[in-house]
Amino acid sequence: MALPNLGQSSVQSENQKTNYLFPLILVTSLFFLWGFAYGLLDVLNKHFQDALHIPQARSSFLQMAYFGAYFLMALPAGIFMKRFGYKKGIILGLLLYATGAFLFYPSAQMSSFNFFLLSTFVLASGLAFLETAANPYVTVLGDPKNSAFRLNLSQSFNGVGSFLGPKIGAVLFFGTIVNENAKLDTVKMVYLITGAVVLIVAFLFWRTPLPEIKEDTMVSDVSQIVKPLFKHKNFTNAIIAQFFYVAAQVSIAAWFINYCTENNHAITNARAADLLGFSLILFTVGRFIGTGLMKKIAPNLLLFIFSIINIFLCALVVINNSWLSVYSLMAVFFFESIMFPTIFALGVKDLGHHTKKASSFIIMSIVGGAIMPYIMGRVAESYSTAFSYFIPAVCFVFVAWYGWKGYKVKS
């Protein structure tokens, strides 16, 4: 096969820098939108336990529907974009997102947890398209050497959305309303507004020309192009690392409110939701600080260091020592902040024409977030929520391994 002229990459980086700026800003807005959807999810988990009177393990089906959609839809999303391009994949994802958000209205009308699960699945199917498109698209919108930095910067705005979600949920879902139907009315309002905003963003994408990047011209090592996808160890190891990272992240947040209220009886649901919101501020700050640190520290090394710190912090959470453990749990959010985008960027590095398909498989590994919260919920019911936090500690061991040696691109 003919190899691309890699000398083009530096020329493209200079000549197309201005052309890439607005697409990068527009695509970054998607990170905010799915961060907001995820931020609401963890508050909804506890809200449905109270409003619909469902047990802790059953409420984890919400995470199962959300992240199960990623597992089922990521590969079709990659196939769709390989044929029709990033832009059409993004627009389809936004339309699915809006549809799922609007379905929350009839779900609340019927007070049906099962229908909420269906609505969540449709919404998350749209997010699967958005993440499968936006994550690799950002990595190739410029110099491949800065792909991890660029993706962490865009993902920082995902943290902003993740922070706003629980803040809004704390005010609306855990307010002074005592009528059960009225509690679900707040859910309808939030998701109707969200669906409308998402449709506006879809219109902007439809009207805006986006460059369709040829990934083969954006690699730093020409020898990597001819290798079959699953011969790229940095990619296959990234699937494993991302599975365990997302399993840890989702589980930690899913049972955060339960942990705080069980750990300290002075903490109410509303107060715990506020603490979750502050934790997500730490997550967002961690993204920006981590992105800056990557100018001085190699992304894989930073990933390794932050993973080791989180293993130690999870151990403090397990010992359940009142506020020390609560603060340790909150600190975990700061140090997990750079993990998803860093694993993703290292996993798709130098994959050339394999990038879209590789993105699909890495996004599929998000299914860890569907499986682990249920396991933690069962452990929490059998023992305690505090004890169940040994599970994310184990997950961070795999992430640390990826930052230590699993990330390496091998010829």
ZIDAVEN-V414178 format. One record per residue. N is the residue number from 0. PSI is psi in radians with two decimals (NA if undefined). OMEGA is omega in whole degrees, -180 to 180 (* if undefined). NEAR is the number of other C-alpha atoms within 10 Angstrom. Layout:
n=(N N)
psi=(PSI PSI)
omega=(OMEGA OMEGA)
near=(NEAR NEAR)
This chain:
n=(0 1 2 3 4 5 6 7 8 9 10 11 12 13 14 15 16 17 18 19 20 21 22 23 24 25 26 27 28 29 30 31 32 33 34 35 36 37 38 39 40 41 42 43 44 45 46 47 48 49 50 51 52 53 54 55 56 57 58 59 60 61 62 63 64 65 66 67 68 69 70 71 72 73 74 75 76 77 78 79 80 81 82 83 84 85 86 87 88 89 90 91 92 93 94 95 96 97 98 99 100 101 102 103 104 105 106 107 108 109 110 111 112 113 114 115 116 117 118 119 120 121 122 123 124 125 126 127 128 129 130 131 132 133 134 135 136 137 138 139 140 141 142 143 144 145 146 147 148 149 150 151 152 153 154 155 156 157 158 159 160 161 162 163 164 165 166 167 168 169 170 171 172 173 174 175 176 177 178 179 180 181 182 183 184 185 186 187 188 189 190 191 192 193 194 195 196 197 198 199 200 201 202 203 204 205 206 207 208 209 210 211 212 213 214 215 216 217 218 219 220 221 222 223 224 225 226 227 228 229 230 231 232 233 234 235 236 237 238 239 240 241 242 243 244 245 246 247 248 249 250 251 252 253 254 255 256 257 258 259 260 261 262 263 264 265 266 267 268 269 270 271 272 273 274 275 276 277 278 279 280 281 282 283 284 285 286 287 288 289 290 291 292 293 294 295 296 297 298 299 300 301 302 303 304 305 306 307 308 309 310 311 312 313 314 315 316 317 318 319 320 321 322 323 324 325 326 327 328 329 330 331 332 333 334 335 336 337 338 339 340 341 342 343 344 345 346 347 348 349 350 351 352 353 354 355 356 357 358 359 360 361 362 363 364 365 366 367 368 369 370 371 372 373 374 375 376 377 378 379 380 381 382 383 384 385 386 387 388 389 390 391 392 393 394 395 396 397 398 399 400 401 402 403 404 405 406 407 408 409 410)
psi=(2.64 2.33 2.55 2.75 1.74 -0.21 -0.31 -0.50 -0.77 -0.64 -0.77 -0.70 -0.66 -0.85 -0.50 0.15 -0.80 -0.70 -0.52 -0.32 -0.94 -0.75 -0.67 -0.72 -0.79 -0.77 -0.60 -0.51 -0.48 -0.62 -0.66 -0.76 -0.76 -0.39 -0.70 -0.76 -0.73 -0.68 -0.66 -0.54 -0.80 -0.54 -0.68 -0.62 -0.94 -0.61 -0.74 -0.55 -0.71 -0.82 -0.59 0.01 0.97 2.60 2.91 -0.82 -0.70 -0.63 -0.40 -0.20 -0.40 -0.83 -0.60 -0.74 -0.72 -0.95 -0.35 -0.59 -0.66 -0.78 -0.75 -0.52 -0.25 -0.77 -0.81 -0.62 -0.76 -0.71 -0.76 -0.77 -0.50 -0.56 -0.71 -0.14 2.92 -0.76 -0.85 -0.58 -0.70 -0.78 -0.74 -0.72 -0.74 -0.67 -0.68 -0.70 -0.87 -0.73 -0.81 -0.71 -0.75 -0.52 -0.28 -0.44 -0.99 -0.50 -0.78 -0.64 -0.67 -0.09 0.76 1.98 -0.63 -0.68 -0.59 -0.66 -0.73 -0.77 -0.74 -0.70 -0.77 -0.81 -0.82 -0.45 -0.68 -0.70 -0.58 -0.72 -0.76 -0.77 -0.64 -0.54 -0.91 -0.69 -0.90 -0.53 -0.74 -0.65 -0.45 0.04 1.02 -2.84 2.19 -0.44 -0.43 0.31 -0.74 -0.70 -0.81 -0.75 -0.68 -0.64 -0.83 -0.71 -0.33 -0.60 -0.36 -0.69 -0.63 -0.78 -0.69 -0.53 -0.75 -0.57 -1.02 -0.48 -0.80 -0.74 -0.68 -0.72 -0.79 -0.67 -0.53 0.57 -2.68 0.06 2.29 -0.38 2.23 -0.75 -0.65 -0.63 -0.70 -0.40 -0.63 -0.59 -0.76 -0.80 -0.83 -0.78 -0.46 -0.76 -0.75 -0.81 -0.69 -0.75 -0.73 -0.67 -0.65 -0.75 -0.67 -0.69 -0.72 -0.72 -0.69 -0.63 -0.16 2.20 2.30 2.40 2.35 1.88 2.41 1.82 -0.48 -0.38 0.02 0.33 2.67 -0.22 1.85 -0.47 -0.32 -0.36 -0.69 -0.17 2.48 2.64 -0.87 0.09 -0.12 1.81 -0.61 -0.55 -0.90 -0.66 -0.54 -0.61 -0.79 -0.86 -0.72 -0.63 -0.86 -0.58 -0.88 -0.63 -0.77 -0.85 -0.86 -0.72 -0.74 -0.79 -0.62 -0.67 0.26 -0.87 -0.75 -0.75 -0.84 -0.77 -0.52 -0.62 -0.67 1.92 -0.19 -0.22 2.06 3.01 -0.78 -0.73 -0.71 -0.68 -0.63 -0.72 -0.65 -0.73 -0.72 -0.64 -0.64 -0.38 -0.78 -0.70 -0.80 -0.79 -0.70 -0.66 -0.84 -0.77 -0.75 -0.70 -0.74 -0.70 -0.49 -0.20 -0.37 -0.50 2.37 2.40 -0.71 -0.64 -0.73 -0.68 -0.78 -0.83 -0.83 -0.59 -0.76 -0.74 -0.71 -0.53 -0.78 -0.75 -0.69 -0.60 -0.68 -0.57 -0.73 -0.62 -0.28 0.89 1.18 -2.24 -0.50 -0.77 -0.65 -0.80 -0.62 -0.71 -0.70 -0.66 -0.50 -0.65 -0.68 -0.81 -0.28 -0.10 -0.68 -0.02 -0.87 -0.98 -0.56 -0.79 -0.75 -0.87 -0.73 -0.53 -0.54 0.10 2.27 0.56 -0.17 -2.23 -0.16 -0.11 -0.84 -0.78 -0.71 -0.71 -0.71 -0.79 -0.67 -0.68 -0.63 -0.56 -0.18 -0.20 -0.32 -0.56 -0.29 -0.53 -0.82 -0.64 -0.64 -0.75 -0.76 -0.67 -0.71 -0.70 -0.71 -0.70 -0.59 -0.59 -1.50 2.77 -0.67 -0.83 -0.58 -0.27 0.01 -0.39 -0.89 -0.50 -0.74 -0.69 -0.69 -0.37 -0.74 -0.64 -0.72 -0.71 -0.70 -0.73 -0.46 -0.88 -0.31 -0.33 -0.24 2.31 2.05 2.39 NA)
omega=(179 -179 -179 176 -175 175 180 -169 -179 178 179 -178 -179 -174 -175 -178 180 -180 -178 -172 -178 174 179 178 -178 180 178 178 178 180 177 -175 -179 172 178 180 180 179 177 -172 -175 176 177 -179 -180 180 180 175 -177 -173 -177 175 179 -178 -174 -178 -180 180 179 175 177 176 -180 178 -177 -176 172 177 177 -178 -175 -171 -175 -179 173 178 179 178 179 -177 176 -179 -172 177 -177 -173 -179 176 179 -179 177 178 179 179 176 178 -179 180 179 179 180 179 176 180 177 177 179 178 -178 -175 -175 177 179 179 174 178 178 179 179 180 180 179 -178 174 175 179 178 176 -178 -179 178 180 -168 -178 179 -179 178 -178 -178 177 179 -177 180 180 -179 -175 -180 177 -177 -178 177 178 178 -180 177 179 168 178 178 178 179 177 -176 -179 -180 177 178 179 -180 -179 -173 -174 -177 178 -176 -178 -179 179 -175 -180 179 177 180 175 179 177 179 -176 -178 -174 173 178 179 180 -180 179 -179 177 177 179 177 178 179 178 179 -176 -175 175 178 177 176 -172 171 -173 -178 180 -173 -180 179 -178 -175 -177 -177 -173 -172 -178 172 -174 -174 171 178 -175 178 178 -177 177 178 178 179 -177 -179 177 -176 177 -178 175 180 -176 -176 -180 -180 -178 -176 -176 -179 -178 177 -179 -176 -178 177 -177 -176 -175 176 -179 177 176 -179 179 179 178 175 178 176 177 178 177 179 169 177 177 -179 178 178 177 -178 179 179 178 177 -180 -179 173 -178 -175 179 -177 -179 179 178 177 -180 -178 -179 179 179 178 -178 174 179 -179 178 177 177 177 -177 -178 169 -178 176 -172 177 -179 178 179 177 178 178 -180 178 -178 179 -172 176 -169 -174 -167 -177 -177 -179 177 -178 -177 178 -178 -179 -178 175 180 176 -176 176 -168 -177 -180 179 177 180 -177 179 177 176 -178 175 178 173 178 176 -173 -169 178 179 179 178 179 178 177 180 180 -178 -177 176 177 180 -178 -177 -178 171 -178 176 177 178 180 -179 175 179 178 178 178 180 179 -179 -177 -176 -176 -167 174 -176 -179 *)
near=(4 4 11 14 11 15 10 11 19 15 11 15 17 12 11 14 14 10 14 16 12 14 19 18 12 15 21 21 19 25 24 22 25 25 24 23 25 25 27 24 23 27 29 22 22 25 22 22 17 14 18 17 11 15 14 20 17 16 24 27 20 27 27 23 24 29 30 24 24 30 24 15 21 29 23 16 29 26 15 17 20 16 10 11 18 25 22 17 24 27 21 19 27 29 20 25 30 25 20 24 25 22 21 27 22 14 20 20 12 14 17 13 20 13 16 22 20 18 25 26 24 23 29 27 28 30 32 34 31 28 23 32 26 24 26 23 25 24 28 27 26 23 18 22 15 15 24 24 23 24 26 30 21 26 29 28 23 26 28 22 26 30 27 21 25 29 22 19 25 24 14 19 26 21 12 10 12 10 10 12 15 14 22 23 16 18 20 21 14 19 20 19 13 18 22 15 13 21 18 13 18 19 13 13 19 14 9 13 11 18 15 12 14 11 21 21 22 30 22 18 14 17 11 19 20 13 13 10 19 12 12 23 17 25 30 19 24 29 23 19 30 30 25 25 28 25 25 25 23 24 28 26 23 26 24 25 25 20 26 28 16 17 20 15 9 11 16 16 20 22 16 22 27 20 22 28 24 18 23 28 21 22 27 25 19 21 29 20 17 26 25 14 14 19 11 9 13 12 25 23 16 21 26 21 14 22 27 17 16 24 19 14 20 25 19 20 28 20 14 21 15 14 13 13 22 20 17 19 26 25 20 24 25 22 24 23 28 30 28 22 25 28 29 27 29 24 29 28 27 27 28 24 18 19 24 26 22 26 27 25 20 27 28 24 25 28 25 24 28 26 20 26 30 22 16 27 23 18 18 20 14 11 11 18 24 26 19 25 26 18 21 25 22 14 22 29 18 21 28 26 18 26 26 16 14 23 25 18 18 9 10)
